[in-house]
Amino acid sequence: MRNLARVLKDINELIMFKHSVFALPFIFIAMIVSSKVVNGSIWFGFELLFLGLISAVSARNFAMGFNRYADKDIDQQNPRTSNRPSVDGRIGDNNMKLFILINAVVFVVSAYFINALAFYLCFPILIILGGYSIFKRFSSYAHLVLGVSLGLAPIAGAVAVSQSIPMWSILLALGVMYWVAGFDLLYSLQDMEYDKSKGLFSIPSKFGKDSTFFISTLFHAQTILFWLLFVVEADLGFFAYVGVVISAVFLWSEHVIVHKDFSKIDRAFFTLNGYLGVVFFIFILLDRF
């Protein structure tokens, strides 16, 4: 029993399960908006709730597992990441491969039971989810690939309920893409000097701190723009607009915190962004009620 608890603790540390809060609210935003259109109600049923959770968690586990496995050689030399379970021997390479494979299979099977379009799309989605780890080895724009990976969440939510990709889900996804890319830029500032020394690609290592702040601000401005367009295209109401405004305040606060105290990047990255997704979801939920 103690060994099982230790293994689960190591896996949780490997994939940082609590960070699922970034994508999950946007999957369910898309699902309730779609359900209101298709079913006349925000409730899409327990079956889709279960399958949506399984798909989201397995997709994220696959992405994180693949990232940790692919980045092992980089993480070994970085003091910030050298104590990860994938690096210090707590989770071996064979177990990593098994973990990645199991989650890929679970994702494909759950997509199959959702609907045909979800099943057809699950294979290119897996390629995109794994692409970030490879892309950042030769391009500074990998931050956007990470953004695309999480931006797929609302599109997947719409597909699950409506078996289609409405325009509003694309606008919501573009907002998520720039949101994630923007805060990943700030988070990557921690590794700016290390990336430079190892010849790794990132916007901070290529353009420097000041340019990174500017690009991140630009990305987050586009986030708010696309979320406003989403609200308009989906014909949402007052509470949805309030949710967008509050999201803008969260993003502004994030930039203020990082500019004032570089050591508080973790607080800005995890705490504020985690709250942002949940708060935005609550306001969309209130609007659809």
N, C-alpha and C positions, 0 to 999 in steps of 0.2 A: 504493500500500500504506500509506503514511504517512497519507494522507487518510482511508482506511478506518479505520485505528486511531484517528484523532482523532474520527471520527464515532461509533464504538463507545464511546469513552471519554465523549463528551458524552451519549450515550443512557444509559449506565450511571449517570452523575451525575444525569441527569434522573429516572430511575425508581428509583434507589438499589436495584439488584438484590439486594444482600446482605440487604436487609430482607425478602426472600421467606421467610427463615427463620422469620418470625413465624407464617405460615399453613401452610406445607408440613408441619410435623410433625403438625398436627392433622388435615389431610387424610388422611395415612397412618395415623394412629391409628385413624380411622374405617374406613379401608379394611381394615386387618388385623383389627380387631374384627369387622367384617361378614364378612370372608372366613372367619374361624374358625367363625362361625355357619352360613354358607351352604355353604362347601366343606369344613369340618372341618380346614382348614389356614390358616395366616396368609398363605400365598402366593396372590396373586390373579392372577398371570400378567404376562408382559412387556407384552402389549398394553395392559392397563389401567394398568400403571405408566407407559408412554409417554404414553398419552392423558391420564392424570391430571396428569402433569408439564406437558404442553402446555396443558391447560385452566387449571391454576393459574397458570402464568407469564403466559399471554395475558390472563387476567382481571385479574391484578395490574398488568400493563403498561397495560391499558385504563384501570383506575382511576387509576393514577398519572399517565398522560398526560392524561386528562380533567381531573384535579385541577390539574395544572400549567397547562393551557391556560385553564381557567376562572378560575384565581387570578392570572393574569398581572398584572392591574391592582393587586391587593393586594401581590403579591410585589415589584413594582417600587419601592414606597415603603418596604418593610421592609428595614432594613440587613442583617438576618440572612439574607434570601432574595434580595437584589437581584443576586447573582452566579449565579443559577441559569441553565442553558442556555436555558430557555424565556423568560428575561427579558433577558439581555444580548445576544441576537441570534445566538448560536451555533446554535440550532435555531429556524427561522422558523415562523410561524403555519401556513403551508400544510403544512410537513413534520410539524408537531404533529398537524394534522387527519388526515393520511395515516397516521401512526403509530397514532392512536386507532382509525381505521377498520380498519386491517389486523388489529390485535389483537382487535377486536370480532368480525371475521369468523372469525379463527382459533379463537376461543373457541366460537363457535356451531357451526362445522364439527366441532371436536373433541367437543363435547357430542353432536352428532348421531351420531357413530360410537361413543359410549359406550353409550347406550341411549335409549329414547323419553322416559322421565321426565326424564333429564338434559337432553335437547333442549328439552322444554317449559319447564323451569325456567330455562334459560339466559337467556331474554329478560327476565323480571322481575329476575333476578340482575344483569344489566347496568344496569338502571334503578337498583337499589339502590346498586351500586358507584359510579355517577355522582352519586347523590343527595347524598352527603356534601358535595361541593364547593358545591352549591347551598344545601343545608339550613343550612350554617353562616352564611349571609348574613342569615338572619332568625330563628335560634333558637340559644340557648345549649346546647341538648341535642344538637348535632351530634356531640359526642364519642360518644354512644351509637349514632348512625347509622354512624360509623366502626367501632364495635364490632360492630354487626350485619354489616357488610361482611365482616369477617374471621371472624365467627361462622358465616357460611355455609359456611366451609371444611369442617368435619367433617360437616355435612349433605350437602354435595356428595360427600364421600368415601363416605359410606354409600349414597347413591343410585347411585354408580358401580358398586358391587359388588353390592348387594342389590336395586336398583331399588325401594327403599322408604325411608321416613323413620322409623326406629325411635325410640322415646322416648329411649333412651340418647343418640342423636346430638343430639337437641334439648337435653338437659341438658348435654352436652359443649359444644354451641354457645353456650348461655347463659353458661357459664363463660368461654369465649373472649371473648364480647361484653363482659362486665364486666372481664375482664383487660385487653383493649385500651383500653376507655374509661377505665379507671383509670390506665394509664400515659400515655395521651394527655392526660389532665388535668394530670399532672405536667409533661409536655413543653410543654404550652400555657402554663405559667407564664412561659416565656421571652418570650412575646409579650403578656403581660398589659397592660403599659402602652401598647404600640403599639395593641392592640385597643381599649383605652379611648379613645385619642386619635382613632381612625378610626371609632368607633361600630360596631365589629365585634362579633359575638356569640361569647362563650365563657364557660364557667363561671368561670374565673379573673377575667376582666374584669368579670363581673357580681357575683360574690360575694366576690372577694378571695382572697388566698393561704391564709389559715388555713382557710376553708371549703372551698377546693379540696383541701387536704390531707385534711380529714375525709371529704369525698365520695369521694376516691380510695381512702382506706383502707376505706370502706364497700363500694365496688365490688369491691375485691380480696378482702374477706371473703366476698362473695357468689360470687366466682370459686371459692374453695376449697370453699364449700358445694355449688355445682352440680357441681364435679368429683367430690366425694365421692358425690353422688347418681348421677352417671354411672357410677362404679365399682360402686355397689350395683345399679343397674338393669341394667347389662351383665353382672352376675354375675362380675366380675373378682376377682382374688385378692390375695395378700400384696404382691407387687411393685407392683401398681397403687396400693395404699394408701400404700406408701412413696413412690411418685412424687408423690402429692398432698401428702404431708407436706413433701417436699423443695421442691415448688413453693411452698408456704406460706413456707418459709424464704427462698427467692429473693425473694418479694414483700416480706417483712418487711425484708430487706437493702436492697431498692430504696428503700423509704421512709426507712430510717435514713440512707442515703447522701444523698438529696435534702434531708432535714431538716438534716443537718449542714453540707452544702456545696452551695449552690444551683448553683454553677458545674459540678457533676458530673452534671447532668441527662442529658447525652449518654451518660455511662458507664452510668447506671442504665437509661436507655431502651433503648439498643442492645445493650450487652454482657449485662447480666443477663437481659433479656427474651429475647434470642436463645438464651442457654444454657437458660433455663427450658423453652422449647418442645422443644428437642432432648432434654433430660434426661427430661422427662415422656414423650416418645415412646419412649425407650430402656427405661424401666421398664414401660410398657405392652407393649412388644415382648417383654421378658423374661417378663412375666406370661403372655402368650399362648403362648409357647414351652412 
